[in-house]
Amino acid sequence: MQTDNLELKKLVYLYLMNYAKSQPDMAIMAVNTFVKDCEDPNPLIRALAVRTMGCIRVDKITEYLCEPLRKCLKDEDPYVRKTAAVCVAKLHDINAQLVEDQGFLDTLKDLISDSNPMVVANAVAALSEIAESHPSSNLLDLNPQSINKLLTALNECTEWGQIFILDCLANYMPKDDREAQSICERVTPRLSHANSAVVLSAVKVLMKFMEMLSKDLDYYGTLLKKLAPPLVTLLSAEPELQYVALRNINLIVQKRPEILKHEMKVFFVKYNDPIYVKLEKLDIMIRLASQANIAQVLAELKEYATEVDVDFVRKAVRAIGRCAIKVEQSAERCVSTLLDLIQTKVNYVVQEAIVVIKDIFRKYPNKYESVIATLCENLDSLDEPEARAAMIWIVGEYAERIDNADELLESFLEGFHDESTQVQLQLLTAIVKLFLKKPTETQELVQQVLSLATQDSDNPDLRDRGYIYWRLLSTDPVAAKEVVLAEKPLISEETDLIEPTLLDELICYIGTLASVYHKPPSAFVEGGRGVVHKSLPPRTASSESTESPETAPAGAPSGDQPDVIPAQGDLLGDLLNLDLGPPVSAPPLAASSVQMGAVDLLGGGLDSLIGDSNFGAPPAAVTTAAAPARLGAPVSSGLSDLFDLTSGVGTLSGSYVAPKTVWLPAIKAKGLEISGTFTRQVGSISMDLQLTNKALQVMTDFAIQFNRNSFGLAPAAPLQVHAPLSPNQTVELSLPLNTVGSVMKMEPLNNLQVAVKNNIDVFYFSTLYPLHVLFVEDGKMDRQMFLATWKDIPNENEAQFQIRDCPLNTEAASNKLQSSNIFTVAKRSVEGQDMLYQSLKLTNGIWVLAELRIQPGNPSLTLSLKCRAPEVSQHVYQAYETILKN
């Protein structure tokens, strides 16, 4: 070890690393050499010593290594400093407490400002590594100054260094769109880097920060154009890299299809592509298919259907069907292409074609049924369960158009017990449909299939369905007709899209394994490391409530003394007079309000069911404040997800969220159970709902409407349940609310009456919303104003309440209340009691002033409230009690 020969020293150190674990006592003897080598005049030897120290994972010797490591972190040679930075991360993995006690983390943070870009990159890599294993530590406390240093270092780093820095930038949250744009401008040159990992890391940063840029900006359009060429270039690499690039492009295309909409040709399959690349390209072709390029795509897909690779051919035929469903104008072309393929009589092509034609029938009913005869000719060649089930469905669904439908179904019935469950279930339903359409001719057939399904079958699903049909047919044939021949919902165009919140999370992981698996890291990373959930930043244009403090309260005269709720009206809010127009949304947002226009929100259903409805009429006397612009936000999108604040555990401002309670039990709503709670975050109010289908049928076409209420609460967007709700399925969603709806005083004041409609019926329920979701963010009065207002409000408007069993000190109480927008204006102590003077403001402009008395050691607090509208005091007290006790 004492040798001066560098090559020999490397070998000895390598030997040491390998055997130190099995012989820790011997390894301690090497400590002196490390200490000595760390002061060697040759920087290569100093770096070698510090690197080897980090690789010897023996607890006993770590404390001896702290001093040499400290010196190397401040070494004059950048090569030694960069090696020492990585060593800190290795040491932290062995003994985290020691690293923190020795102050190495602070030294590491200082290295981010180092003059050498490689040292900066390694310091960022080490800090990111440590932060990943301790998600709560907030080590990488990034600010505009440190971001500037990282961007400067970015141009001069090695490619690995660039990746570390870009990944670190991706975790930064710019304060506004200007900062986001300036970072994007400085990251864009990385797109032309030769290393594909650097390109993907740069794409990740740009995709994240584009969320904050307005689509009207010229720069936004420029950025979209710049993103396409590097992604296309990645497709000329070797197949394995192509596959990774394609998996990432798949995510990018789902999020922003406009980036690659003109690049369809690069996704055309080459004859020598491996199958995994072919299938991925095929998927992206369908995602990019549009009216403009559909002819080109169909010609290409038809070509693929004659290939030799069976799997690929099947996928190509499926793709033709998906194009028909996605681009309506191309449906006819797709159907004729599929018919041409059926004429080839290639078995597996015919079977796939029949499966996709079934889907086309479901998307466009009564349009292409003329092809049924051609399909029936191929009945004998079907041997795959999915194709047989699809054909049986077509025969049952269109039995009235097929003369020999009974013979066709009877031919399937002969080998009923040899069929797969999928085919048996389909056959049972098809024969019952046939019986309901042609009862006289098919009585024998239906009895035969019911007996096979119920008496001779071991499958519980099949037996249950058989019994249900049997009972329906024997007790009430009219009801049976309504159930079995009910109108089916149209199938949606993109069934395989990734769910929006998961997609947003995966965009944050572009260039990592998560983007190849299309799963979040928590799904495949095991072990103690905390996996942090990431999310895209919210759009700047809609991340703040535009409600101005000067806005007159909804419906209230803007005088000095706003009434709590004007227009006393009918105290029993009459749900039958529901305003069935679109949700009230403010003029400034009219253009972006999810194209609601004058569309009947409830699809013409609810108004006819409810009767006398004030259809689409704008509510009278409502001063429209701009609505909090979270229209149609997906569940837990944007900021809340950044902090992993899903399922109502907390919100960005820390405002208290009550746990969900059942508002509408399934027994009262034909199997639909609704639970929910209300939240307020970043100035926006939401109703967080959980819909559970406890019925036996699929639920679709959801819509929601509120009755007029005390504070004008109304949905700010339609209720969006993106997929049909299957039996026993639960969906969670967040409905953004605004306070610009019709106003009418309710009893109690915070009562909200709600109507929910789905394809089954309309259901009504009422719930009480906690008043603190209406406390606005600008509710802090200045002291002089507070004093003057307190004196000005008559004493008879003062109400006093006791809050018992609340052992909080003054500071804790003040912090808790502030997180729910109850602001402390002043604080003083009188005769051993702490007095907090507080103010809050409701969404309709009413101010409430409070004095909270806290006696140290006494768990009872005294609350005095003063307000020009004393009827709100009781509810404000309840809000205080809820916030302080939770």
N, C-alpha and C positions, 0 to 999 in steps of 0.2 A: 504493500500500500504506500510505502514511502518513496516509491520509484518516481523518477522525473519523466519517464517515458509516458507520454499522454495516451498512446494506444493501449499500453499495458494497464495503465490506471483505469481506463474505461472497462477493460475486461474484469479487473479485480472488483470494481464497483458493481458490475453486472452480477458477478458471482455473489457478492454480498447481498444484493437485493433479493436474489432467489432463495438464499439459505437463512436469511435473518429471521424469518418467521418460525422455522423449525428449530433454530438454536438462538433464542433471544439473548441468552446470557453471554454468548460469544460476541453478538452484535454490539453490545455495550462497549466492548474493547475498541471498536472502530471510532467511537465518538471523538477522541482527541484528534484523530486524523482529519475528520470533517472540520473541526474547529480550525485546525491549522490550514487546511486547504481553502477554507473560506476567506483566508487572508493572503492567499497566494497572489503574486503580482500578475499571473496570467489569468485574464477574465474567463477563458474557457474552463480552466480548472475550478475557479470559484463557482461557475455556473454548474459544472458537473457535480461538485460536492453538494450544492443546495438541491439539485434535482434528485440525487440519490437519497439524500436525507428525507425528502418527501415521499420517496417510494418505499422506505423501510417502515412497514406498518407494525411497529412494536411499541406498545404503550410506554414501557419502562424508559425508553430513551427519548421520548418526544420532548420532555422538559429541557433536556440538555441541548436540544437543537434550536431553542427559541432565540438565544443570543446570536449565533451565527446567522440565523434567518433575518433577524432585525437589521444586522449590518448589511446583508445582501439586498434587502429591500431599499436601502438608501445608497447602494453602491453607485460609483460614478459611471460605470459601464452599463448601457441600456440592456445588453444581452443578459447580464446577471440579474438586473431588476425584473426583466420580463419572466425569467425562469423562477425567481423568488415569488412573484405574484401567483403563479400556478401552484407553487409549493404551499402557499397559505390555504388554498382550497383543499389540498390533500390533507394538510394537518387538521383542518376544521372537521374533515370527515372522521378522523381518528379521535380527536378530542376537541369538541366545539368550545367547551367552557374555557379551556386553556387559551385558545386563540382569542376569545373575547377578553379574557383577563389581561392578556399581554398587549392588548391594543392594536393587534395586527389588522383588524378590520378598518380602523381609522386610517392606518397607513395605506391600506389598499385603496380606500376612497380617495386619498390624496394622489395616488398614482394615476387617477383618471385625468388629472391636470398635467401629467408628465409631458415633456417636450417630445418624447419619442413615440410615434404612432403604434409601434408594436407593443410597447409597455402598456399603453392605454388599452389596446385590444385585449391583452392578457389580463389586465386588471378587471376589465368589464366581464370577461369570460369567468374569472374566478368569483367575482361578486354575484354574477347571475347563477352560477352553480350553487353557491352557498344560499342565495335567496330562494332557490328552488326547493332546497331541503328544509328551509325555514320560511314558509310563505308569509308568516306574520311579521317578519323582522324588518321589512321596509328598508333594506340595505341600500338598494339602488334608488336613492331619493333624487330623482332627476328634476332639473329645473332648466329654464331656457339657456343659462350660461353653460351648464355641463353638457347640454345637448349640442351647443355650438362647438364645444371642444371635441365632442365625439365626431361630429360631421367633418371637422377639419382633419381629424386623424384618419377618417374613412378613405380619403384619396390616396394615402401613402402606405396603407397596411398591406400585408399579404392577404391572400384570398380568405384564409381562415379567420384572420383578424377582422376582415370586412363582415364576414358572416356573424361573428360575435356582436359586433357593433350594430349591425342592422337588426338582429334579433332583440337587442336591448332597446333600440329606437322604437321597435314595434310595441313595446310595453309602455311607452310614454303616452300621456294624454295631453295633446296641445291645448292651450287655454282658449284659442279661438281659431276661426278658419284661416286667418292671415298667417298665423304661425304654422298651421298644418300645411298651407300652400308653400311656405318658404322651405319647410323640411322636404316636401315632395320634390321641389325644384333641385335641391342639393343631392337627393337620393337618385333621381332619374338617370344620371350618367352611368350608374352601376348596372343598368339594364343591358348595356352593351358589353358586359364583362364576358370573358371566355368561359368562366366556370359556371356551370348551370346552378350550383347551390347558391352562389352569390346572386344570380339573376332571380331565383325564386324568393330569396330573402328580401330582395328589393321590391319584388312584386307584392309580397306580404305587407311591407310597410306602406306602399302606395295604396293597396286595396283598403287598408285600415283607415288611412287618413282621408281617402276620397269620400268616406262617409260624412266628413265634416265640411266638404266643399259644396257650394251650391251648384246645381246642375246648369244654372244660367251663366256661370262664369265661362269666359273664353278658355281659361286655363284648364277647366274640367274636360272640355272637348279635346284639347291638345293632349292631355294626359291619356285619355282613352286611346287616341291614335298611337301614342308612343308605346302603350302596353302590348299592342298586337305583335309587332315584329319580333321582339325577344321570345315570346311564347311560341311563335311559328318556328323560329330558329332552333328551339329545343327539340323540335320534331325531326331534325336531321341527324340527331345523335344516334348512338347504338340503341338496340331495342329496349334494353333494361332502363336506360335513361328516358327513352321515349315514353315508356309505360308510366314512370313516376311523373313525368311532365303531363301526360294525358290525364292521370288521376287528379292532378292539381288543376288542370284546365277545366276538367269536369265541374269542379267546385266554382271556379271563376265564372264559367258560363252560366251556372245557375244563379249566381249573384248578379253578374252584369253581362248579359248576353250581347249587349251592344259592342263590347270590346272586339269580339271576333266575328261579328255578323257577316263581314265581307270576306272571311277567310275560309269559306266552306271547303274549297278544293284541297287544302292541305290535309284535311281529315279523310280524304278518299283513301281507300285501302290499297296498299301495294301488294302484288302477288307474293312477294317474299317476306311480308310482315309475319312475325309469329302470331299465333291465335290470340294470345292475351292482348296484343296491341290492336289487332283487328277488332275485337269485341269492344274495346274501349273507344276506338275511333267511331265505331258504329253508334255508340251511345251519344257521343258528342254531336254527331251529324244530326241526330233526331232533335237534340236540344236546340240546335241552330236552325232547324228547318223553319222556313217561313214562306209566305205567299210568293216572295220574290225569287226564292231559289228552289221551290219544291219540284219543278220539272226536272232540274238537274239531279236532285237527290233521288227522285224516283227511278230515273234512268240508271243511276249508279246502283241502287238497291236491287233492281231487277237483274242486273248483271251479276251481283253477288249471289243471287238465288240459284245460279247455275254452277256455282263453285263445287269443288269436290269435298270440302271440309263440312261434315254434316252439322256440327254445332254452329258453325258460322252461318250456314245456309238458314238454319232455323231462326237464328237471331235476325238475319236479314229480312225474312218473311214477317217476323213479329214487328220489325222496324217499319215495314210498309203500313201495317195496321196502325201503328202509333202515329205515323204521319197523317193518316186519314183522320184520326181523332183530333190531332193537334191543329191541322190546317183545314178548315171546313171546305174551302174552295177546291182542295185537292182530293176530296173524298171519292168523287166519281172516278177520277183517274186511278186512284189506289185500288178501288174495287175491280176495275177492269184489269189492272196489272195482276191482282190476286187470281182473277179468273183465268188469265193466261197461264199462270203458274200451275193452277189446278189441272189445266189441260195437259201439262207435261206428264201427268200420272206418276210422278216420282212420289213414292209413298210418304216419306217424311215431310216433303214440301206441301202435299195436299193436306196433311193433318194440321200442320202449323197454320196454313191458310184458313182452314175452317175455324180454328180457335180465334184468329183475329177477326174474321168476318162476324163472328158472334158479338165481339165487342163493338164493331162498327154498327151492327143492328141496334145495339143498346144506346149508342150515341146519336144515331140518326134513325129513329123509328119511322116505319112506313115510307121508306125512301128507296131502299135497294132490295126489297123482298123478291124482286123478279129473279134473283140469282139462286133462289132456294132449290129450284129444280136441278140445276147443275150440281149443287152440293149433295142432293139426295142420290145422284148417280154414283157417288163415291162411298156410299155407306158401307159397302162390304170390305173396303180396304182399310177401314179405321181399326187400329189395334191398340192405340195408346189411350189411357184413361181420360186425359184432358180433352183429346179430340172427340172421343166418344161422348163425353159429358156435354161438350159444346154442341155437337150435332143433335143430341137428345133435347137440349134446351131449345134449339132452333125449331125442332119439330113440334115440341109442346107449345112454344110461344105462338107459332103461326099455324097451329093445327087446323084452323078454319080455312086456310088457303091450300092445304095439302090434302088431296082427295084420299090418299091411302095412308094417312097419318097413323091410323090404328094398326095397320099391318106393319108399318115401319117400327113402331114402338114394341109391337108384339114380338118382332124378330129379336129385339134386344132382351126381351123378358125370358126367352128360352134359357139363356145361361145366367140368370139373375144372380145366383150364388157365387159364380166365378168372377163376377165383376168387382172392381174396386169400390170402396165406400162412396167415393165421389160420383161414380156412374150410377150406383144404386139410388143415392139420394136424388140425383137429377131425374132418373127414370120415374121414381115415385111421384115427384112433383109434376113431371110432364104428363103422366097418365091421368093424374087428377085434373090438370088443366084441360086435357082432351075431353074428359068426362063432363066437365062443367060446360064445355062448348058444344059437345055432341052427346048429350046424356043417353039418348035412346040406343045408339049403336055400340056404346062402349061400356055398358054396365058390367058385363062379364069380366072385361079386361081390368076394370078398376078394382073389382072384388078380388081378382087374382093377385094383383100387385099389393093390395092392402094386407091380404093374408100372408103373402111371402115376407112383407116387411115386418109385420107384427108377430106372427106365430113362428116363422121358420128362421128368424134372424137373431144373431147374438149381439149385434151392434146396437148399443143403447140409443145413439143418435137417430139411427134409422127407425128403430121401434117407436121412439117418442114421436118422430114426425108422422109415422104411420097412424099412431093412435089419435094424434091431433086431427089429422085429415078425416079419419074415420068418424070421430065424434062430430066434427064440423058438418060433414056431409049428412050424417044421420039426424042431427038435431036442427040445423038451420042452413039449408043449401044457399039461401040468399047471402047470409054472412060468409059462407065458404067462398062464394063468388067474389065478394068484396075483398077477402083476404088473399085468395090465391091469384085472382086476376087483377089485383090492384095495379094502378099505373106505376111503372118503375121509374126511379130517379135516373136521369141521364148520367152516364159515367163521366168523370172529369178527364181533362186532356192529359195532365201530367200526374200519373199516380205514383211515380217513383222519384219525385222530387224530395230532396232532403228537407226535413222540417226546419222552418226559418231560424229558430234560435240555435239549433245544432249547426246549421250552415254558417251562421255568424261566428260561432265558436271555432268551426273548422277553418274558416278564412284566416283566423288568428294563428293557425298552426300550419299555414302553407309552407311547404319545403321540409316538413317533418313526417314521421311515420303516420301520425294521425291523419294527414291529408291523403296518404295512400290507402289506409284502411277505411277512410271515411267514418272513423269513430273517434270520440274524444279520448284523450290519453287515459282518463280515469277508467275507460272500458278495458284497456289492455295493459296498463302499467300496474304492477303489483309492488307491494313493499311499503315501507314506512314513509316514503317521501310524499309530502302533501302535494297533490295535483291541483294547481290553481285553475279555476274556470276562467276562461278569457271571453271577452265579448267585444264587438265593434263599438266604437264611440257613437253617441247619438248624433243625429244630424243637427248641425248648428241652427239651421233655420227653424227647427221645431223643438229645440231642447229647452227653451225657456218659455214660461207662460207670458203671454203678451198683455196680461190683465194689468191695467195701469191703476195706481192708487186713486187717481182722480175719477175713475169711472163711476158713474152714479150706480147705486145698488139696483139689482134687477127689479124693475117695476116700482122702485121707490122714488118719491120726489127728492130731488137733490138739494133739499133745504138743509138747515143746520141740524134738525132733529129727525133723522130718518125713522119712519115707523119700522117696527120689526118686519112685518110683511103687510103690504098694502092689500087692497081689494079682499076684504075678509071672505067674501064669496060663501060658497056652501062648505060648511065645516067637514061634512062627510065627502071627501074627495070622490067624485063619482067616476069610477073606472070606465063606466060605459060611455063616458064622453071623451074617451081618449083621443088626443090629437094624433091622428095616424099619418101625418106628413113625415117627411124625412127628419132626422134628428136636427134640432136647432143648431146651426153653426154660424159663426160670425162672418160678416161680410169680408173682412180682410183675408179670410181663409177660403172663401167660396171656391176659388179656382182649384185648390188642392184638396178639397174635401172628398177625396176618394170617389170622384165622379158621381156623387150621389144625385145631384140635380134634383129633378122633381119626381124621382123614381119612388113608387110606392114601396116603402121599406118592407112592408109585410106581404108583398107579392099579391095584393088584392084579396088575400085570404081573410085577414082579421077584420077588415071593415065590414065585410058582408056578414061575418059571424057575430060581430058586436052590435051591428045595427047602426043607430044614429051616430055617425062619426063626423067630427069636424074635419073633413079630409083635406090634409095639406094646407089648411089655413094658417097663416103666421099668427103666433100668439099675440094678443093685444098688449100694449103697454109694457113691452119688454125692451129695456135699453140694452142693446147687444154689446156687451164687452167682448173683446176678442177671446175666443175660446182657447183653453190650453191646447196647444197644437200637438196632441199625440194621437192623431186620427189613425185608427186601424193599426195601432202598434201591436206587434205580436207579443204573446205572453212574455213577461220578464225580459223585454228587449232593452237594448241600450244600456244606460248607466247602471240600472239596477243589477244587471248580470255581471257587470265589471266587478262588482263587490260581492258577487254570488248571493244576491239578496232575493232568492226565489222563494216561492211559497209563503209569502207574508211573514217572514221571520223578522224583517226590519226593513227600513227604507233608507234612501240616500241621506235624508236629513235626520234619520234616527227617529222619525215620528212613529208613535206606537201603533202597531197594527194588531187588532183583535184576531184571535184564531177563527178559522172559518166555522160557521154554524149552519145547520140545515134550515134553509128558508122554506123550501117546498118539498115535503116528503113524497116519496114515490107513490104512496097509496092514494094521494090526492091528485096526482098528475099522470095517471095511466102509465106508471113506470118511470117517469122522468124525475130524478131527484136533483134538486139544486141546492148547493151549499155556497156560502160566500162570505166576504168581508169587504170593508172599504179601506183604501189606502190613499195617502197623499205623499207624493214625492216630487221634488223639483218643481213645485208649484202646480202639479197636475193631480187631479183626483181620479181614482180608478175604482171600479167595482171588480174585485177578483172573484171569478166564479169557478165552480167545479160542477160540471154536468155529468151525471151518471145515468146510463140507460139500464134500468132494471126490468125492462119489458122484453118481449121475445122478438120484437121487430126492429128494424133499423130506423133511426130517427134522422131526419134531414130538415132543410129549409127553416133553420132557426131564425127568429127575430125577436126583438125586445122593445118594449115601450114603457115609459113611466107616465103615471098620472101627474097632473099639476101638483106641485108641492111647495112647501114653505120657502125654500131657497132656490127654486128654479132649476133643480138638478135634472139633467137630461143626458141621454147618450150622445157622445160627440162623434160616434161612428157606428155603423151597423154592427150587430153581433156576428162575428165571423167565426163560424165553426167550419174549418176548411174541408174536413172529410166527413162522410156520413158517420153517425154515432152507432156503432154496432151494439148488440146486446152485451151486457156486462162490461161495456167499455166506459172509461171515465176520461173526460177531457178537461184540462184546466185552461182558462183564458182570462185575459184582462180587458175589461171594457172601459175605454177612456170616457170620462164624464166631463161636462161643462156646467156652468151655472147660468145659462142664458135661456132656459126653458120657461114655460108659463108658470106664473107664481100664484099660489093660493094657500092661505093659512090652513095648516093641518092640525089635527088633535090626536096625539101629542105633536108638538112642533116638528120633531125629526122623523115623522112617519113618512114612509115612501111606499106607494102602491105601484106594483109592477105587473105587467102582462107579458108572458112569454108564449110565443107561438112556435109550433113545429108542424111537421107533416101530419101529425095525429090530431091535434086539437089546440085550443088556446087555454092557457092556465093563468090563474091570478094568485098573487100572494102579496103580503105587505111585510115590510121589515123596518127596523129603526136604525138609522145611520148615526154613528158617533159624531157629535158636533165638531170634534177637533179636526176632522178632515176638511172643514170649511175655514179653519184659521189660516189666514194668508201670511206670506213671508214678510210683508212690509208692515207688520203690526206693532212696531216699536215706536212709542211716542217719545218726544223729548221731554225733559223734566218739567219745563215751564208749562208746556201744553198740558201735561198730565195734571199738574196742580190746578190750573185754571179749569180744566174739564171736570175734575173731581168736585170742585166747589160749585160748578155750574149745574151739575146734575142734582135734582132735588133729593133730600134725604129719604123721602118715602120710597125712592127707587132703590135704596140700598138693601141687600139681602145678606144674611149671615148664615154660614153653614159650618158644621164640624166634620173634619175628615179623620176618622179614627183608625187605630192600628197602622200607623204609617211612620215607622221610626227612621226618618231620613234627616240628615243634617241640612243646613241651609243651602250649601253649595250643590249637594247632590240633587236636592229638590229643584233648584234653579236650573241646573243643567238638563234635567229630565224634561222640565216644562219647555225650556227653550227649544229642545229638539222637536217639539210639537207646535212651534210658533207661538208660545206664550212667553213674552219677553220681559225680563226684569229691568225696570226703568231706574229704580233706586233701592238701596238697602240700608237699614240702620238698626241699631240695637237699643231697646228701651227696657230698663229694669229687668235685665237678664233674658229678655225675649228678642228674637230676631224678627224684623219686619221686612218682608219683600213687597215692593210696590210694582205691580205688573200690568202690562197692557196687551190686548190682543184685538185683532180686527177680523170680522167675518167677511165672507166673499161678497155680501151685499152692502158692505161699507159701514156696518154697525160696529162701534168701538165698545169694548167691555174693559172696565178698569177693576183691578183687584188688589186687595191687601191680604197677604198670607202671613199669619203669625205662627212662628215656630219656637217652642220652648225646648231648649236642649234637654234631652233625657225624657221628654214627654211625647209618647207616640201619637197624641191627638193634635191636629193642626186646626187653626181657625181661619176660615176664608170669608172675607167680606167682598161682595161684588157690587159694582155700581154701573148702571147702564140706562140709556134713555129708553130702551125697550125692555122693561123688567121681565117680560115673559121668557127671555132667553136665559136668565140667570140660573134657573134650576138645571138646564141642560149643560151650561158651562161648568157648573159645580160637578155634575156627573163626569164631564170630560176630565176635570182636575183629578177626581178620585181615580178614574180609570188609568190615567197616565202615571200618577204617583205610585199606584199600587202594583204596576206591572213593569 
